Amino acid sequence: MDNLDKEIRDTKVRLCLDCGKCTVVCPVAQYNPEFNPRLIIQKRLGGSDASTGDESIWSCFNCQMCLERCNYNVKFPDFITALRTEAVKSGTRVLCSHGGSLQAAMHMMARPDIQQKRIDWLPEDIALTDQSDTRFFVGCAPYFDVIFQDLGVKTLDGVIGALRLLNKAGIAFNLLANERCCGRDLLNQGDQEGFLALAKANLEEFNRHGVKRIITYCPECHDCLKNQYPRALGNTDIEVVNLVELLAPLLKSKKLALGPLDKKVTYQDPCTLGRGFRLFEEPRELLTGMAGVKLVEMENSREKSLCCGANPWAYCNTVNRQVQEQRLEQAQATEAEVLVTACPKCQIHLKCAQKSDDCRAAGIEIQDLAGLAAASLKRR
């Protein structure tokens, strides 16, 4: 079976009808009338070659909003990834954002002989143990904070906060000194070879250390380790759990107690964490577990949450910015003091939009959920 037949079979795109429900809810289509998921599918089924320069295949945010409305479970985001992979294999040059620095870092991490200093940022108060078969997967936060320091991005605050919360909950874990990027961005931009190199390097590292369970915080790392690695490499026999689904039950059972936070906040549901894994309530339980928090919802929340305008660090344009500004304006309309997110890319993209000269929602503070919850411990 050739690649075209396989992608059509796996993503069920032949079931796509003329209803247009996905286009109605698609944030890209809202600002770019030339983007239409149904027409992209029809063109491909009609024999159009993805490598001929159809730029529409690079516009999709992979936000999964279309999956919420499709009655036939057509997996359009996976279909787009397959088209991008086909285009890259045919020689299409990907238009990378930020000078390709993030892709360069990913490819460097894929080298088998690389020895990184991955945990030099680790505070002395974090307790690690060599006796545990559980590892916390840090992700690219150490690199994000350097690359996007001009935006005031502090994604490591979320990672450090997550580690302090795990310590407080009495959960034993360790870190991997030579962990690599999970590779999800390379996968989403069609670089199958780069993704597989990172996946194999990470899995080798997991096996070398006898890892049986991985705790993630970044939603995209969570998807990659839990779904994409087994799909690409076979069963890894490793349990993958996200921080919020691990801690929320401990709050309910009183095994973990947070401190107070007298603030009015609103919460940004990351697409992958929310629509992808249906983890809607757990982050909110962490927020409301801090006494004094007043949580107000934005116009679009939970399964209807508006994407932060993310992409795999490629083809960023005015449509991304318009979606980001719309989301910031929705946050500001709640009159919340803080916009809280549980995804480093949400933080980066929304803070980037705030830096634009004409942003009408530059005043709302953007903070990380785990960092905020961990900071409350000092006020107990």
Backbone hydrogen bonds, N-H to C=O, Kabsch-Sander energy under -0.5 kcal/mol:
donor,donor_aa,acceptor,acceptor_aa,energy
6,K,2,D,-2.1
7,E,3,N,-2.6
8,I,4,L,-2.0
9,R,5,D,-2.3
10,D,6,K,-2.9
11,T,7,E,-1.7
12,K,8,I,-0.8
12,K,9,R,-0.6
13,V,8,I,-0.8
14,R,8,I,-0.5
15,L,12,K,-1.9
16,C,13,V,-1.6
24,V,20,G,-1.7
25,V,21,K,-1.2
26,C,22,C,-1.2
30,Q,26,C,-1.3
31,Y,27,P,-0.7
31,Y,28,V,-1.0
32,N,28,V,-2.1
35,F,32,N,-2.3
36,N,34,E,-0.6
40,I,36,N,-2.1
41,I,37,P,-2.2
42,Q,38,R,-2.3
43,K,39,L,-2.5
44,R,40,I,-1.9
45,L,41,I,-2.7
46,G,42,Q,-1.6
47,G,44,R,-1.4
48,S,43,K,-2.5
52,T,49,D,-1.9
53,G,50,A,-0.7
55,E,53,G,-1.2
57,I,54,D,-1.4
58,W,55,E,-1.6
59,S,56,S,-1.5
60,C,56,S,-0.5
68,E,64,Q,-0.8
68,E,65,M,-0.8
69,R,65,M,-0.7
69,R,66,C,-0.8
70,C,66,C,-1.6
73,N,70,C,-0.7
75,K,11,T,-2.3
76,F,74,V,-1.8
79,F,75,K,-2.0
80,I,76,F,-2.6
81,T,77,P,-2.1
82,A,78,D,-2.1
83,L,79,F,-2.2
84,R,80,I,-2.6
85,T,81,T,-2.4
86,E,82,A,-2.2
87,A,83,L,-2.4
88,V,84,R,-2.7
89,K,85,T,-2.3
90,S,86,E,-1.3
91,G,88,V,-1.6
92,T,87,A,-2.4
94,V,92,T,-0.6
96,C,94,V,-1.3
97,S,313,W,-2.4
100,G,97,S,-1.7
101,S,98,H,-1.7
104,A,100,G,-2.5
105,A,101,S,-2.1
106,M,102,L,-2.2
107,H,103,Q,-2.5
108,M,104,A,-2.2
109,M,105,A,-2.2
110,A,106,M,-1.1
111,R,108,M,-1.3
114,I,111,R,-1.3
118,R,116,Q,-0.7
118,R,177,A,-1.1
120,D,117,K,-0.8
122,L,119,I,-1.4
126,I,123,P,-1.3
128,L,126,I,-0.6
129,T,173,F,-1.8
132,S,129,T,-0.7
135,R,213,R,-2.4
136,F,174,N,-2.3
137,F,135,R,-0.5
137,F,215,I,-2.9
138,V,136,F,-0.8
141,A,138,V,-0.6
143,Y,140,C,-1.0
144,F,140,C,-2.7
145,D,141,A,-2.2
146,V,142,P,-0.5
146,V,143,Y,-0.5
147,I,143,Y,-2.8
148,F,144,F,-2.9
149,Q,146,V,-1.1
151,L,148,F,-1.7
152,G,149,Q,-1.3
153,V,148,F,-1.3
157,D,154,K,-1.0
158,G,154,K,-0.6
158,G,155,T,-0.6
159,V,155,T,-1.4
160,I,156,L,-3.1
161,G,157,D,-2.3
162,A,158,G,-2.3
163,L,159,V,-2.2
164,R,160,I,-2.2
165,L,161,G,-2.2
166,L,162,A,-2.2
167,N,163,L,-2.3
168,K,164,R,-2.5
169,A,165,L,-2.1
170,G,167,N,-1.3
171,I,166,L,-2.4
172,A,170,G,-0.6
174,N,134,T,-1.5
177,A,175,L,-0.6
179,E,176,L,-1.4
187,L,183,G,-2.2
188,N,184,R,-2.6
189,Q,185,D,-1.5
190,G,187,L,-1.3
191,D,186,L,-2.7
192,Q,190,G,-1.6
195,F,191,D,-2.2
196,L,192,Q,-2.5
197,A,193,E,-1.8
198,L,194,G,-1.9
199,A,195,F,-2.7
200,K,196,L,-2.7
201,A,197,A,-1.9
202,N,198,L,-2.6
203,L,199,A,-2.6
204,E,200,K,-2.2
205,E,201,A,-1.8
206,F,202,N,-2.7
207,N,203,L,-2.6
208,R,204,E,-2.2
209,H,205,E,-1.5
210,G,207,N,-1.1
211,V,206,F,-2.5
212,K,133,D,-2.7
213,R,133,D,-1.7
214,I,239,E,-3.0
215,I,135,R,-2.8
216,T,214,I,-0.5
216,T,241,V,-2.3
217,Y,137,F,-0.5
222,H,218,C,-2.1
223,D,219,P,-2.2
224,C,220,E,-2.3
225,L,221,C,-2.8
226,K,222,H,-2.3
227,N,223,D,-2.7
228,Q,223,D,-1.7
229,Y,224,C,-2.7
231,R,227,N,-1.6
232,A,228,Q,-2.2
233,L,229,Y,-3.5
234,G,230,P,-1.8
239,E,212,K,-2.7
241,V,214,I,-2.6
243,L,216,T,-2.5
246,L,242,N,-1.3
247,L,243,L,-2.5
248,A,244,V,-2.1
251,L,247,L,-1.8
252,K,248,A,-1.8
253,S,249,P,-2.1
254,K,251,L,-1.0
255,K,250,L,-1.8
256,L,250,L,-1.4
261,L,291,A,-3.2
263,K,261,L,-2.1
265,V,263,K,-0.6
265,V,294,K,-2.6
266,T,338,V,-2.2
268,Q,340,V,-3.1
269,D,267,Y,-0.7
274,G,270,P,-3.0
275,R,271,C,-0.6
276,G,271,C,-2.0
277,F,272,T,-0.9
278,R,274,G,-2.7
279,L,273,L,-2.3
280,F,278,R,-1.4
284,R,280,F,-0.7
285,E,281,E,-2.3
286,L,282,E,-1.6
287,L,283,P,-1.9
288,T,284,R,-2.8
289,G,285,E,-0.8
290,M,287,L,-1.6
291,A,289,G,-0.7
293,V,290,M,-1.8
294,K,263,K,-2.4
295,L,293,V,-0.6
296,V,265,V,-2.8
296,V,294,K,-0.6
301,S,299,E,-0.5
304,K,301,S,-2.2
305,S,302,R,-2.2
306,L,300,N,-0.6
313,W,311,N,-1.6
315,Y,95,L,-2.8
321,R,317,N,-1.6
322,Q,318,T,-2.4
323,V,319,V,-2.2
324,Q,320,N,-2.3
325,E,321,R,-2.6
326,Q,322,Q,-1.9
327,R,323,V,-2.1
328,L,324,Q,-2.3
329,E,325,E,-2.2
330,Q,326,Q,-1.9
331,A,327,R,-2.1
332,Q,328,L,-2.5
333,A,329,E,-1.9
334,T,330,Q,-0.6
334,T,331,A,-1.1
335,E,332,Q,-1.7
336,A,331,A,-0.8
337,E,264,K,-2.8
338,V,264,K,-1.4
339,L,365,E,-3.7
340,V,266,T,-3.1
340,V,338,V,-0.7
341,T,367,Q,-2.0
342,A,268,Q,-0.7
347,Q,343,C,-1.9
348,I,344,P,-2.4
349,H,345,K,-2.7
350,L,346,C,-2.4
351,K,347,Q,-2.2
352,C,348,I,-2.1
353,A,349,H,-2.0
354,Q,350,L,-1.6
355,K,351,K,-0.9
355,K,352,C,-0.9
356,S,353,A,-1.3
359,C,356,S,-1.6
362,A,359,C,-0.5
364,I,361,A,-0.6
365,E,337,E,-1.8
367,Q,339,L,-2.3
367,Q,365,E,-0.5
369,L,341,T,-2.5
372,L,368,D,-2.3
373,A,369,L,-2.7
374,A,370,A,-2.6
375,A,371,G,-1.9
376,S,372,L,-1.2
377,L,373,A,-0.6
377,L,374,A,-1.0
378,K,375,A,-1.0
379,R,376,S,-1.4
380,R,377,L,-1.2
